[in-house]
């Protein structure tokens, strides 16, 4: 999604200052004071030269008292300028940090509302670059560049008014030079803009590739593909290098050009002012007024030159802001459901609260009726899937990779919505159920374990945040994780990082099973849950799962056929269709695909 131009991006970014109107207004007032001090000091220079210094030059017995008083006044003026500048910058920095916090909060909050398909199609490293590189560049601009830009804008306006008051012809000379500086800045900046945006995109791609290689480093080394990985990284890095060089090539020439133009304007004002004063063309021009005007011209052109040197910061920041807002504009996951999950007031358990206020007891009966699904609108992943699972039944899905096993779980969770057909849950079409409530009623254990930074107990309690310590321990015992947890240095209070370092793959999987167990859902989905566990650990897990599955509807997606033998029904999927169905004994007797898989005639991917 890339619908915003840079003007819209800037307008949207500046709108965040509306949340901090008082701070922003006070900062503007202080910037105005600072600019007024700059003008006052230049105007006072005229008074100092014409009324104090020049008369003293021809006096044989000069008295410096008045000059000393004038210098003290000048020092006070400068002190006021320093204080106002310091406070205004502090206010702008504080405001900028508040804005950055608000942007990060909104970005993260919106990310939580995005559908799973967004994360499936976007590189995770690229998403991370929004929070790191894009936010950092925007932070630099708001903290350093924007206060400078604000000060420059106010200073230029105030100084321009003062110069017009002092001398119009000399003001025209300065303004023409400043317009030349602005034209060069705009021309060069426009050429740099697109390249800076491409630079930000390239950084996202490079970050995504690095993240991918870090996660797959073992595979890279096992197959000896370090050189191939380096070649691909070099290619992506070269693209980033080319975009960065081109963008900075334009922006880095601005400062020297504008500094030289500023010096040229200064010289022209001195020559023109001196010529007009000596020729008598402007009798009002004195040595003091020329000195004051030279100071004002420098105050007028130097901020423009300084801003031009920061044009790359502004362009990169706006490019980063555009990427951030593009992510914020991604369509959140739609949820038209109105049926909610509530505690049963009359007895233990849960009920579905329907739109008309009536309730249906949550039991865990699931039906698929002629379900079809496609990810891209072209290739059918599931075709006319019809099945049912009564409360407490265990259904297993087997088949080759790509047969559609995991897709069944994704559709039941509504990570994706079906193309045709219906999925009925306790007599209710799942599209009528609020997604958050639907997912609360489903426990899921994936092949890829994911633990969060925190204690072992906190990771188990993630399944139900209000669970007591006793319930955490009970869930650990149920999943047979308690024995290894108690051997950890700090037991349930042992700190883990997000990767679960210090735990084996099997131990991490046991914790995820305990996490699902503590949620106590009526329906469990085990997606390749034991494929990464060794045989001994699998036996422990199976005992725990047997306890966990008691009284629950269970969907098992497994590569090991030994884990599905005791299922009430086994579905053999092939190319998105149910090719065979029945229990273990029935499928063996049929001597079809399942029989060949079980006896080793076919391999199960």
C-alpha positions as CSV (number, residue, x, y, z in Angstrom):
1,X,0.0,0.0,0.0
2,X,1.6,3.2,-1.1
3,X,-1.1,5.8,-1.6
4,X,0.4,8.9,0.2
5,X,2.5,11.6,-1.4
6,X,5.1,13.4,0.6
7,X,2.9,16.4,1.3
8,X,0.3,14.1,2.8
9,X,2.9,12.4,4.9
10,X,4.2,15.6,6.3
11,X,0.7,16.9,7.0
12,X,-0.2,13.6,8.8
13,X,3.0,13.8,10.8
14,X,2.5,17.4,11.9
15,X,-1.0,16.5,13.1
16,X,0.6,14.6,16.0
17,X,1.6,18.0,17.5
18,X,-2.1,18.7,18.1
19,X,-1.9,16.3,21.1
20,X,0.7,18.7,22.6
21,X,-0.6,22.1,21.8
22,X,0.5,23.9,24.9
23,X,4.1,22.7,24.7
24,X,4.3,23.4,21.0
25,X,2.8,26.9,21.4
26,X,5.2,27.7,24.3
27,X,8.1,26.5,22.2
28,X,7.0,28.7,19.3
29,X,6.8,31.7,21.6
30,X,10.3,31.1,22.8
31,X,11.6,30.6,19.3
32,X,10.0,33.9,18.4
33,X,11.8,35.5,21.4
34,X,15.1,33.9,20.3
35,X,14.6,35.3,16.8
36,X,13.7,38.7,18.2
37,X,16.9,38.7,20.3
38,X,18.8,37.9,17.1
39,X,17.3,40.9,15.4
40,X,17.6,43.1,18.5
41,X,21.3,42.3,18.8
42,X,21.9,43.3,15.2
43,X,19.8,46.5,15.6
44,X,21.7,47.3,18.8
45,X,24.9,46.9,16.9
46,X,23.9,49.9,14.8
47,X,23.2,51.9,17.9
48,X,26.4,50.8,19.5
49,X,28.5,51.9,16.5
50,X,26.7,55.1,15.5
51,X,25.8,56.4,19.0
52,X,28.6,55.2,21.2
53,X,31.7,54.0,19.4
54,X,31.9,56.6,16.5
55,X,31.5,59.6,18.8
56,X,34.2,58.3,21.0
57,X,36.7,58.0,18.1
58,X,36.9,61.8,17.8
59,X,36.9,62.6,21.5
60,X,40.3,63.4,23.1
61,X,38.9,62.5,26.6
62,X,36.5,59.7,26.0
63,X,34.2,58.6,28.7
64,X,33.2,54.9,28.5
65,X,30.4,54.7,31.0
66,X,27.6,54.9,28.5
67,X,29.4,52.4,26.3
68,X,29.8,50.0,29.3
69,X,26.1,50.3,30.0
70,X,25.3,49.6,26.4
71,X,27.5,46.5,26.4
72,X,25.8,45.3,29.6
73,X,22.4,45.7,27.9
74,X,23.7,43.8,24.9
75,X,24.9,41.0,27.2
76,X,21.4,40.8,28.8
77,X,19.9,40.6,25.3
78,X,22.2,37.7,24.4
79,X,21.5,35.9,27.7
80,X,17.8,36.1,27.0
81,X,18.3,34.6,23.6
82,X,20.4,31.8,25.0
83,X,17.8,30.9,27.7
84,X,14.9,31.1,25.3
85,X,16.8,28.9,22.8
86,X,17.7,26.3,25.4
87,X,14.1,26.1,26.8
88,X,12.5,26.0,23.4
89,X,14.8,23.1,22.3
90,X,14.1,21.2,25.5
91,X,10.4,21.6,24.9
92,X,10.6,20.5,21.3
93,X,12.8,17.5,22.3
94,X,10.3,16.5,25.0
95,X,7.4,16.9,22.6
96,X,9.2,15.0,19.9
97,X,9.8,12.1,22.2
98,X,6.1,12.1,23.2
99,X,5.2,12.0,19.6
100,X,7.6,9.1,18.8
101,X,6.2,7.1,21.8
102,X,2.6,7.7,20.4
103,X,3.7,6.6,16.9
104,X,5.4,3.4,18.3
105,X,2.3,2.6,20.4
106,X,0.0,3.1,17.5
107,X,2.2,1.1,15.1
108,X,2.4,-1.8,17.5
109,X,-1.3,-1.6,18.4
110,X,-2.2,-1.7,14.7
111,X,0.2,-4.5,14.0
112,X,-1.7,-6.6,16.5
113,X,-4.9,-6.1,14.5
114,X,-3.4,-7.2,11.1
115,X,-4.4,-10.5,9.7
116,X,-2.0,-13.5,9.7
117,X,-1.7,-13.3,5.9
118,X,0.1,-9.9,6.2
119,X,2.9,-11.6,8.2
120,X,2.9,-14.5,5.8
121,X,3.7,-12.3,2.9
122,X,6.0,-9.7,4.5
123,X,9.6,-10.5,5.6
124,X,9.8,-10.2,9.4
125,X,13.0,-8.3,9.1
126,X,11.3,-5.7,6.9
127,X,8.6,-5.3,9.5
128,X,11.2,-4.9,12.3
129,X,12.9,-2.2,10.2
130,X,9.8,-0.1,10.7
131,X,10.4,-0.1,14.5
132,X,14.2,0.3,14.3
133,X,15.5,2.1,11.2
134,X,12.3,4.0,10.1
135,X,11.4,5.1,13.7
136,X,15.1,6.1,14.4
137,X,15.4,8.3,11.4
138,X,12.0,10.0,12.2
139,X,13.2,10.4,15.8
140,X,16.4,12.2,14.6
141,X,14.4,14.5,12.4
142,X,11.8,15.4,15.1
143,X,14.5,15.8,17.8
144,X,17.2,17.7,15.9
145,X,15.9,18.7,12.4
146,X,12.4,20.0,13.2
147,X,13.5,22.5,16.0
148,X,16.1,23.8,13.7
149,X,13.6,24.2,10.9
150,X,11.1,25.9,13.2
151,X,13.8,28.3,14.4
152,X,14.9,29.0,10.9
153,X,11.4,29.8,9.7
154,X,10.7,32.2,12.5
155,X,14.1,33.8,12.3
156,X,13.9,34.4,8.5
157,X,10.5,36.1,8.8
158,X,11.5,38.4,11.7
159,X,14.9,39.2,10.1
160,X,13.2,39.9,6.7
161,X,10.9,42.4,8.3
162,X,13.7,44.2,10.0
163,X,15.9,44.3,6.9
164,X,13.0,45.9,4.9
165,X,12.7,48.5,7.7
166,X,16.4,49.3,7.5
167,X,16.9,49.4,3.7
168,X,14.8,48.0,0.9
169,X,17.4,47.9,-1.9
170,X,19.9,45.9,0.2
171,X,17.0,43.6,1.3
172,X,16.3,42.8,-2.4
173,X,19.9,41.8,-2.8
174,X,19.7,39.4,0.1
175,X,16.3,38.0,-0.8
176,X,17.4,37.3,-4.4
177,X,20.4,35.4,-3.1
178,X,18.2,33.4,-0.6
179,X,15.7,32.5,-3.4
180,X,18.7,31.1,-5.4
181,X,19.6,29.0,-2.4
182,X,16.0,27.8,-2.0
183,X,15.8,26.9,-5.7
184,X,18.9,24.9,-5.5
185,X,17.8,23.1,-2.4
186,X,14.4,22.3,-3.9
187,X,15.9,21.0,-7.2
188,X,18.6,18.9,-5.6
189,X,16.3,17.7,-2.8
190,X,13.6,16.6,-5.2
191,X,16.2,14.4,-7.0
192,X,17.3,12.9,-3.7
193,X,13.9,12.2,-2.4
194,X,13.1,9.1,-4.5
195,X,16.5,7.7,-3.9
196,X,16.2,8.1,-0.1
197,X,12.9,6.2,-0.2
198,X,14.5,3.4,-2.2
199,X,17.3,3.4,0.4
200,X,14.8,2.9,3.2
201,X,13.1,0.1,1.2
202,X,16.6,-1.5,0.6
203,X,17.4,-1.3,4.3
204,X,14.1,-3.2,5.0
205,X,15.1,-5.9,2.4
206,X,18.6,-6.3,3.9
207,X,17.2,-6.5,7.4
208,X,14.7,-9.2,6.3
209,X,17.5,-11.2,4.7
210,X,19.7,-10.9,7.8
211,X,16.9,-12.1,10.0
212,X,16.2,-15.0,7.7
213,X,19.9,-16.1,7.7
214,X,20.2,-15.8,11.5
215,X,17.2,-18.1,12.0
216,X,18.5,-20.5,9.4
217,X,22.2,-20.4,10.3
218,X,22.4,-24.1,11.2
219,X,21.0,-25.1,7.9
220,X,23.4,-22.7,6.1
221,X,26.4,-24.3,7.8
222,X,25.1,-27.9,7.5
223,X,24.8,-27.6,3.8
224,X,27.9,-25.4,3.4
225,X,26.0,-22.6,1.8
226,X,28.0,-19.8,3.5
227,X,29.4,-18.6,0.2
228,X,25.9,-18.5,-1.4
229,X,24.5,-16.6,1.5
230,X,27.3,-14.1,1.3
231,X,26.8,-13.7,-2.5
232,X,23.1,-13.0,-2.0
233,X,23.8,-10.6,0.9
234,X,26.5,-8.8,-1.2
235,X,23.9,-8.4,-4.0
236,X,21.3,-6.9,-1.7
237,X,24.0,-4.8,0.1
238,X,25.2,-3.5,-3.3
239,X,21.7,-2.3,-4.1
240,X,21.5,-0.5,-0.7
241,X,25.0,1.0,-1.4
242,X,23.9,2.3,-4.9
243,X,20.7,3.8,-3.5
244,X,22.5,5.4,-0.6
245,X,25.4,6.8,-2.7
246,X,23.0,8.3,-5.2
247,X,20.8,9.8,-2.6
248,X,23.7,11.3,-0.5
249,X,25.5,12.4,-3.7
250,X,22.7,15.0,-4.2
251,X,22.1,16.0,-0.6
252,X,25.8,16.4,0.4
253,X,26.5,19.0,-2.3
254,X,23.9,21.4,-0.9
255,X,25.8,22.6,2.1
256,X,29.0,23.8,0.3
257,X,27.0,25.4,-2.5
258,X,24.7,27.3,-0.1
259,X,27.5,28.3,2.3
260,X,29.4,29.8,-0.7
261,X,26.2,31.6,-1.8
262,X,25.7,32.9,1.7
263,X,29.3,34.3,1.7
264,X,28.8,35.8,-1.7
265,X,25.6,37.5,-0.5
266,X,27.5,38.9,2.5
267,X,30.2,40.3,0.2
268,X,27.6,41.8,-2.2
269,X,25.7,43.5,0.6
270,X,29.0,45.0,1.9
271,X,30.0,46.3,-1.5
272,X,26.5,47.6,-2.3
273,X,26.0,49.2,1.1
274,X,29.4,50.9,1.0
275,X,28.9,52.1,-2.6
276,X,25.5,53.6,-1.8
277,X,26.8,55.3,1.3
278,X,29.9,56.8,-0.4
279,X,28.0,57.9,-3.5
280,X,25.4,59.6,-1.3
281,X,22.6,57.7,-3.1
282,X,21.3,56.7,0.3
283,X,22.3,59.3,2.9
284,X,20.6,57.3,5.7
285,X,23.2,54.5,5.4
286,X,25.7,54.8,8.2
287,X,28.6,52.6,9.2
288,X,26.5,51.2,12.0
289,X,23.5,50.5,9.8
290,X,25.7,48.7,7.2
291,X,27.3,46.6,10.0
292,X,23.8,45.8,11.4
293,X,22.6,44.9,7.9
294,X,25.5,42.6,7.3
295,X,24.8,40.8,10.6
296,X,21.1,40.5,9.6
297,X,22.0,39.2,6.2
298,X,24.1,36.5,7.8
299,X,21.2,35.7,10.2
300,X,19.0,35.4,7.2
301,X,21.1,33.2,4.9
302,X,23.0,31.0,7.3
303,X,19.9,29.2,8.7
304,X,18.9,28.4,5.1
305,X,22.3,27.0,4.4
306,X,22.2,24.9,7.6
307,X,18.8,23.5,6.8
308,X,20.0,22.5,3.3
309,X,22.7,20.5,4.9
310,X,20.1,18.5,6.8
311,X,17.9,17.9,3.8
312,X,19.0,14.3,3.7
313,X,17.8,13.9,7.3
314,X,14.4,15.3,6.4
315,X,14.0,13.3,3.2
316,X,15.1,10.0,4.9
317,X,12.8,10.8,7.9
318,X,9.8,11.5,5.6
319,X,10.5,8.3,3.7
320,X,10.6,6.4,7.0
321,X,7.4,8.1,8.1
322,X,5.8,7.2,4.8
323,X,6.7,3.5,5.3
324,X,5.3,3.7,8.9
325,X,2.0,5.2,7.8
326,X,1.8,2.7,5.0
327,X,1.9,0.0,7.6
328,X,-0.6,1.8,9.7
329,X,-2.9,2.0,6.7
330,X,-2.8,-1.8,6.1
331,X,-6.4,-3.1,6.4
332,X,-6.9,-4.6,9.9
333,X,-8.4,-8.0,10.3
334,X,-12.1,-7.7,9.6
335,X,-14.4,-9.2,12.3
336,X,-18.1,-9.2,11.6
337,X,-18.8,-11.7,14.4
338,X,-21.4,-10.8,17.1
339,X,-21.6,-14.1,19.0
340,X,-19.5,-13.9,22.2
341,X,-18.0,-16.4,24.7
342,X,-19.2,-16.0,28.3
343,X,-18.9,-17.9,31.6
344,X,-22.0,-20.0,32.2
345,X,-23.8,-18.4,35.1
346,X,-25.9,-21.5,36.0
347,X,-23.2,-24.1,36.0
348,X,-19.5,-24.6,35.3
349,X,-18.2,-24.1,31.7
350,X,-18.8,-21.6,29.0
351,X,-21.7,-20.6,26.7
352,X,-22.0,-18.8,23.3
353,X,-24.1,-15.6,23.7
354,X,-25.9,-15.2,20.4
355,X,-27.1,-11.9,18.8
356,X,-30.7,-12.3,20.1
357,X,-29.4,-12.9,23.7
358,X,-30.0,-16.6,23.7
359,X,-27.2,-18.9,24.8
360,X,-25.7,-22.2,23.5
361,X,-23.6,-24.4,25.8
362,X,-20.0,-24.6,24.6
363,X,-19.3,-28.3,23.9
364,X,-16.9,-28.5,21.1
365,X,-18.8,-30.0,18.2
366,X,-17.2,-29.0,14.9
367,X,-18.5,-29.5,11.3
368,X,-17.0,-28.7,7.9
369,X,-19.6,-28.6,5.2
370,X,-18.3,-28.6,1.6
371,X,-15.4,-26.3,2.5
372,X,-13.2,-24.9,-0.3
373,X,-10.3,-22.6,0.1
374,X,-7.7,-20.9,-2.0
375,X,-4.9,-18.6,-0.9
376,X,-4.4,-16.7,-4.2
377,X,-7.8,-17.0,-5.8
378,X,-6.4,-19.5,-8.4
379,X,-5.1,-22.7,-6.9
380,X,-7.6,-24.7,-4.8
381,X,-5.9,-25.7,-1.5
382,X,-8.9,-27.5,-0.1
383,X,-11.8,-28.9,-2.2
384,X,-15.2,-29.9,-0.8
385,X,-14.0,-30.9,2.6
386,X,-16.8,-32.3,4.7
387,X,-16.3,-33.8,8.1
388,X,-17.6,-33.6,11.7
389,X,-16.1,-34.0,15.1
390,X,-18.4,-34.7,18.0
391,X,-17.5,-33.4,21.5
392,X,-14.7,-35.4,22.9
393,X,-13.7,-37.0,19.6
394,X,-10.1,-37.1,18.3
395,X,-9.7,-36.5,14.5
396,X,-6.3,-36.9,12.8
397,X,-5.1,-35.5,9.5
398,X,-2.3,-37.1,7.6
399,X,-0.9,-36.5,4.2
400,X,2.0,-35.1,2.3
401,X,3.3,-31.6,2.6
402,X,1.0,-29.2,0.8
403,X,-2.0,-31.6,1.1
404,X,-3.9,-29.0,3.2
405,X,-3.5,-30.3,6.8
406,X,-2.4,-27.1,8.4
407,X,-4.8,-25.1,6.3
408,X,-7.7,-26.9,8.1
409,X,-6.4,-25.5,11.4
410,X,-5.9,-22.0,9.9
411,X,-9.5,-22.0,8.7
412,X,-10.9,-23.2,12.0
413,X,-9.0,-20.4,13.8
414,X,-10.2,-18.0,11.1
415,X,-6.6,-16.9,10.4
416,X,-8.0,-17.2,6.8
417,X,-11.6,-17.3,5.7
418,X,-13.0,-20.1,3.6
419,X,-13.9,-19.5,0.0
420,X,-17.0,-21.7,-0.1
421,X,-18.9,-23.8,2.3
422,X,-19.5,-23.5,6.0
423,X,-17.7,-24.3,9.3
424,X,-20.2,-24.9,12.1
425,X,-19.1,-24.8,15.8
426,X,-21.8,-25.9,18.3
427,X,-24.4,-25.2,15.6
428,X,-23.1,-21.7,15.0
429,X,-21.4,-20.6,11.8
430,X,-17.9,-19.5,12.9
431,X,-18.2,-16.3,10.8
432,X,-20.9,-15.2,13.3
433,X,-18.5,-15.6,16.2
434,X,-16.2,-12.9,17.3
435,X,-12.7,-13.9,16.3
436,X,-11.1,-13.2,19.7
437,X,-13.8,-15.4,21.4
438,X,-13.5,-18.1,18.8
439,X,-9.7,-18.3,19.3
440,X,-10.1,-18.3,23.1
441,X,-12.1,-21.5,22.8
442,X,-9.4,-23.2,20.7
443,X,-6.1,-24.4,22.1
444,X,-3.3,-24.8,19.6
445,X,0.2,-26.3,19.9
446,X,2.4,-25.8,16.9
447,X,5.5,-27.6,15.6
448,X,7.6,-24.4,15.9
449,X,7.7,-23.6,19.6
450,X,7.7,-20.0,20.6
451,X,8.5,-18.9,24.1
452,X,8.5,-15.3,25.4
453,X,11.1,-13.5,27.5
454,X,10.1,-14.1,31.1
455,X,9.9,-16.9,33.7
456,X,8.8,-20.4,33.0
457,X,5.6,-19.8,35.0
458,X,4.9,-16.6,33.0
459,X,5.3,-18.6,29.8
460,X,2.8,-21.2,30.9
461,X,0.4,-18.6,32.3
462,X,0.4,-16.9,28.9
463,X,-2.4,-19.3,28.0
464,X,-4.6,-17.8,30.8
465,X,-3.2,-14.7,32.5
466,X,-5.4,-15.0,35.6
467,X,-4.3,-18.5,36.4
468,X,-3.0,-19.1,39.9
469,X,0.4,-20.6,40.8
470,X,-1.3,-23.9,41.6
471,X,-3.0,-24.0,38.2
472,X,0.4,-23.4,36.6
473,X,1.9,-26.3,38.4
474,X,-1.1,-28.5,37.6
475,X,-0.8,-27.7,33.9
476,X,2.9,-28.5,34.0
477,X,2.2,-31.8,35.6
478,X,-0.5,-32.6,33.1
479,X,1.9,-32.0,30.2
480,X,4.7,-33.9,32.0
481,X,6.8,-30.7,32.1
482,X,6.9,-30.5,35.9
483,X,9.8,-33.0,36.2
484,X,12.3,-31.0,34.2
485,X,11.0,-27.6,35.4
486,X,11.7,-28.6,39.0
487,X,15.3,-29.5,38.0
488,X,15.9,-26.0,36.6
489,X,18.0,-23.6,38.8
490,X,15.1,-21.5,39.9
491,X,12.3,-23.9,39.1
492,X,9.2,-22.1,37.8
493,X,10.9,-18.7,38.3
494,X,13.8,-19.6,36.0
495,X,14.2,-16.8,33.4
496,X,13.9,-17.6,29.7
497,X,14.7,-15.5,26.7
498,X,12.5,-15.5,23.6
499,X,14.4,-18.3,22.0
500,X,14.1,-20.6,25.0
501,X,17.9,-21.0,25.2
502,X,19.0,-23.5,27.8
503,X,16.0,-25.8,27.0
504,X,15.9,-28.6,24.6
505,X,13.5,-28.6,21.7
506,X,11.4,-31.2,23.5
507,X,11.4,-29.2,26.8
508,X,10.3,-26.1,24.9
509,X,7.5,-28.1,23.3
510,X,6.3,-29.4,26.7
511,X,6.0,-25.8,27.9
512,X,3.9,-24.9,24.9
513,X,1.6,-27.9,25.6
514,X,1.3,-26.8,29.3
515,X,0.5,-23.3,28.0
516,X,-2.4,-24.7,25.9
517,X,-3.5,-27.0,28.8
518,X,-3.9,-24.1,31.3
519,X,-6.2,-22.3,28.8
520,X,-8.5,-25.3,29.3
521,X,-10.2,-25.0,25.9
522,X,-12.9,-27.4,24.7
523,X,-11.2,-27.9,21.3
524,X,-7.5,-28.6,20.9
525,X,-5.4,-28.3,17.6
526,X,-2.1,-30.2,17.7
527,X,-0.3,-29.1,14.5
528,X,2.8,-31.4,14.2
529,X,3.0,-31.0,18.0
530,X,5.3,-34.0,18.6
531,X,7.3,-34.0,15.3
532,X,10.3,-32.2,16.9
533,X,10.4,-34.4,20.1
534,X,12.5,-37.5,20.6
535,X,10.8,-40.8,21.1
536,X,11.3,-40.9,24.9
537,X,9.9,-37.4,25.3
538,X,7.1,-38.2,22.9
539,X,5.9,-41.0,25.1
540,X,5.7,-38.6,28.1
541,X,4.0,-36.0,26.0
542,X,1.5,-38.6,24.7
543,X,0.5,-39.5,28.3
544,X,0.0,-35.8,29.1
545,X,-1.9,-35.3,25.9
546,X,-4.2,-38.2,26.7
547,X,-5.1,-36.5,30.0
548,X,-5.4,-33.2,28.2
549,X,-7.7,-34.6,25.5
550,X,-10.1,-36.1,28.0
551,X,-13.5,-34.6,27.2
552,X,-12.2,-32.4,24.5
553,X,-12.5,-32.3,20.7
554,X,-9.1,-32.7,19.3
555,X,-7.6,-32.1,15.8
556,X,-4.3,-33.8,15.3
557,X,-2.0,-33.0,12.4
558,X,1.0,-35.3,12.5
559,X,3.8,-36.8,10.5
560,X,4.3,-39.7,12.9
561,X,1.5,-42.2,12.3
562,X,2.1,-43.7,15.8
563,X,0.6,-40.5,17.3
564,X,-2.8,-40.9,15.5
565,X,-3.5,-44.7,16.0
566,X,-5.9,-44.1,18.8
567,X,-7.9,-41.4,16.9
568,X,-11.6,-41.8,16.5
569,X,-11.2,-40.9,12.8
570,X,-8.3,-40.4,10.5
571,X,-8.5,-38.2,7.4
572,X,-6.0,-38.9,4.6
573,X,-5.6,-35.7,2.6
574,X,-4.3,-35.6,-0.9
575,X,-4.2,-32.5,-3.1
576,X,-6.7,-30.7,-0.9
577,X,-9.3,-33.5,-0.8
578,X,-10.1,-36.2,1.7
579,X,-9.0,-39.4,-0.1
580,X,-9.7,-41.8,2.8
581,X,-11.4,-41.7,6.2
582,X,-11.9,-44.1,9.0
583,X,-10.2,-45.3,12.2
584,X,-6.8,-46.9,12.2
585,X,-8.0,-50.5,11.8
586,X,-10.5,-49.6,9.1
587,X,-7.9,-47.8,7.0
588,X,-5.4,-50.6,7.4
589,X,-8.0,-53.1,6.3
590,X,-8.8,-51.0,3.2
591,X,-5.1,-51.3,2.2
592,X,-5.2,-47.9,0.5
593,X,-2.9,-44.8,0.9
594,X,-2.9,-45.0,4.7
595,X,-1.9,-48.7,4.6
596,X,0.9,-47.9,2.3
597,X,2.0,-45.0,4.5
598,X,1.9,-47.1,7.6
599,X,3.8,-50.0,6.1
600,X,6.4,-47.7,4.5
601,X,5.4,-48.3,0.9
602,X,4.8,-44.5,0.7
603,X,6.7,-41.8,2.6
604,X,4.9,-39.2,4.6
605,X,6.4,-35.8,4.1
